[in-house]
């Protein structure tokens, strides 16, 4: 029987409550700054989370509203949203999910490698880890959207983490909170 060697952690909604406390308000601030008539309340945003990827969510919701958003506007929105998200994380507005800190420590104490595999960008992950410095053990590696061609539900991130960790799939547990991640 295979031995557990590593845990691959998703970030958004799994390690930390980044979605409601970080990404949603950051998107709303960016929408307002850019004069876009969009506001995501918690209920709507929960529904939109079935769409993997922030810009995919924006495109889909804008289409539902009959709004035309150019690629240029999307890239500007992404940059402004990223700015507001990083400010929220650094300001302590994003907290760890219940039980995560204890589990991270227990896995580290037992020699289990821990990797981050996320559809978020490296800057977002780095900000979260900086905010948690001292409270969480170091991760063995990070695979972000910046490292792969296609995000979840494509398997690219997990395949890259398997390659980098030198683990076999049966030696790894993936911690996910979304259908796209599980897929």
C-alpha positions as CSV (number, residue, x, y, z in Angstrom):
1,X,0.0,0.0,0.0
2,X,1.4,3.4,-0.9
3,X,2.6,5.8,1.8
4,X,1.3,9.4,1.9
5,X,4.3,11.6,0.8
6,X,2.7,14.9,0.0
7,X,-0.4,17.1,0.2
8,X,-1.3,19.4,-2.7
9,X,-3.2,22.4,-1.4
10,X,-5.6,24.6,-3.4
11,X,-5.5,28.2,-2.0
12,X,-8.8,30.1,-2.6
13,X,-11.4,28.7,-0.3
14,X,-9.2,25.8,0.9
15,X,-6.2,27.3,2.7
16,X,-7.8,30.7,3.3
17,X,-11.2,32.4,2.8
18,X,-9.8,34.5,0.0
19,X,-13.0,34.4,-2.2
20,X,-15.4,36.3,0.0
21,X,-13.0,38.4,2.0
22,X,-10.4,39.1,-0.7
23,X,-11.3,38.5,-4.3
24,X,-15.0,39.6,-4.2
25,X,-14.4,43.0,-2.5
26,X,-11.3,43.5,-4.7
27,X,-13.3,42.9,-7.9
28,X,-16.0,45.3,-6.6
29,X,-13.5,48.0,-6.0
30,X,-12.0,47.5,-9.5
31,X,-15.5,47.5,-11.1
32,X,-16.2,50.8,-9.4
33,X,-12.8,52.4,-10.3
34,X,-13.3,51.5,-13.9
35,X,-16.9,52.7,-14.0
36,X,-18.3,49.2,-14.8
37,X,-21.9,48.8,-13.7
38,X,-21.2,45.5,-11.9
39,X,-21.4,44.7,-8.2
40,X,-21.0,41.2,-6.8
41,X,-22.9,40.6,-3.5
42,X,-22.0,37.4,-1.6
43,X,-25.0,35.4,-3.0
44,X,-24.2,36.3,-6.6
45,X,-20.5,35.7,-6.1
46,X,-21.2,32.3,-4.6
47,X,-23.1,31.3,-7.7
48,X,-20.3,32.7,-10.0
49,X,-17.7,30.6,-8.2
50,X,-18.9,27.6,-10.3
51,X,-17.0,29.3,-13.1
52,X,-13.3,28.7,-12.6
53,X,-11.1,31.8,-13.0
54,X,-11.8,35.4,-12.1
55,X,-11.7,36.8,-15.7
56,X,-13.9,34.0,-16.9
57,X,-16.4,35.0,-14.2
58,X,-16.3,38.6,-15.4
59,X,-16.8,37.6,-19.0
60,X,-19.7,35.3,-18.2
61,X,-21.4,37.8,-15.9
62,X,-20.9,40.7,-18.3
63,X,-22.5,38.6,-21.1
64,X,-25.5,37.8,-18.9
65,X,-25.9,41.6,-18.3
66,X,-25.5,42.4,-22.0
67,X,-22.3,44.3,-21.3
68,X,-19.5,44.5,-23.8
69,X,-16.1,44.4,-22.2
70,X,-12.9,44.6,-24.3
71,X,-9.8,42.6,-23.8
72,X,-8.1,45.8,-22.9
73,X,-10.7,46.5,-20.2
74,X,-10.3,43.0,-18.9
75,X,-6.6,43.4,-18.5
76,X,-7.0,46.7,-16.8
77,X,-9.6,45.2,-14.5
78,X,-7.3,42.3,-13.7
79,X,-4.5,44.7,-12.7
80,X,-6.7,46.9,-10.5
81,X,-8.4,43.9,-8.9
82,X,-4.9,42.4,-8.2
83,X,-3.9,45.7,-6.5
84,X,-7.0,45.7,-4.3
85,X,-6.7,42.0,-3.5
86,X,-3.0,42.4,-2.4
87,X,-4.0,45.4,-0.2
88,X,-6.7,43.4,1.5
89,X,-4.4,40.4,2.2
90,X,-1.6,42.6,3.5
91,X,-4.2,44.5,5.6
92,X,-5.2,41.3,7.4
93,X,-8.7,41.0,5.8
94,X,-8.2,37.4,4.6
95,X,-8.1,34.7,7.2
96,X,-7.1,31.0,7.2
97,X,-9.8,28.4,7.0
98,X,-10.7,26.7,10.4
99,X,-8.4,23.9,11.2
100,X,-5.9,24.6,8.4
101,X,-3.1,25.9,10.6
102,X,-3.3,22.9,12.8
103,X,-3.3,20.5,9.9
104,X,-0.4,22.3,8.1
105,X,1.7,22.0,11.3
106,X,0.8,18.3,11.9
107,X,1.7,17.4,8.3
108,X,5.0,19.2,8.6
109,X,5.8,17.6,11.9
110,X,5.2,14.2,10.3
111,X,7.5,14.9,7.3
112,X,4.7,15.1,4.8
113,X,5.6,17.5,1.9
114,X,3.2,20.3,1.3
115,X,2.7,22.0,-2.1
116,X,0.4,24.8,-3.3
117,X,-1.4,24.1,-6.6
118,X,-3.6,27.0,-7.5
119,X,-5.2,28.8,-10.4
120,X,-4.2,32.1,-8.7
121,X,-1.2,34.0,-9.7
122,X,2.2,33.9,-7.9
123,X,1.7,37.5,-6.5
124,X,-1.6,36.6,-4.8
125,X,0.0,33.4,-3.3
126,X,3.1,35.3,-2.1
127,X,1.0,38.0,-0.4
128,X,-1.0,35.4,1.5
129,X,2.1,33.5,2.6
130,X,3.8,36.7,3.7
131,X,0.8,37.5,5.8
132,X,1.0,34.1,7.4
133,X,4.7,34.1,8.0
134,X,5.5,32.7,11.3
135,X,2.1,31.1,11.7
136,X,2.5,28.5,8.9
137,X,5.3,26.1,8.0
138,X,7.1,26.6,4.7
139,X,5.7,24.9,1.7
140,X,7.9,22.6,-0.4
141,X,6.8,24.3,-3.6
142,X,4.2,26.4,-5.4
143,X,2.6,25.8,-8.7
144,X,0.5,28.9,-9.7
145,X,-1.3,30.0,-12.8
146,X,2.0,31.7,-13.8
147,X,3.7,28.3,-14.1
148,X,1.2,26.5,-16.3
149,X,-0.6,26.8,-19.6
150,X,-4.1,26.2,-18.5
151,X,-5.8,26.5,-15.1
152,X,-8.3,24.2,-13.4
153,X,-10.2,22.1,-14.3
154,X,-7.3,21.2,-16.7
155,X,-4.8,19.0,-14.8
156,X,-1.7,21.1,-15.8
157,X,-1.0,22.4,-12.2
158,X,-1.3,19.0,-10.6
159,X,0.8,17.3,-13.3
160,X,3.5,20.0,-12.8
161,X,3.4,19.5,-9.0
162,X,3.8,15.7,-9.4
163,X,6.8,16.3,-11.6
164,X,8.5,18.8,-9.3
165,X,7.7,16.8,-6.1
166,X,8.9,13.5,-7.7
167,X,5.8,11.9,-6.2
168,X,3.4,9.4,-7.7
169,X,-0.3,10.2,-7.9
170,X,-1.1,7.5,-5.3
171,X,1.3,9.1,-2.8
172,X,-0.5,12.5,-2.9
173,X,-3.7,13.9,-1.4
174,X,-5.2,16.9,-3.1
175,X,-7.1,19.3,-0.9
176,X,-9.7,21.2,-3.0
177,X,-13.0,23.0,-2.4
178,X,-14.4,23.4,-5.8
179,X,-15.8,21.1,-8.5
180,X,-13.4,22.6,-11.0
181,X,-10.5,21.7,-8.8
182,X,-11.7,18.2,-8.1
183,X,-12.3,17.6,-11.8
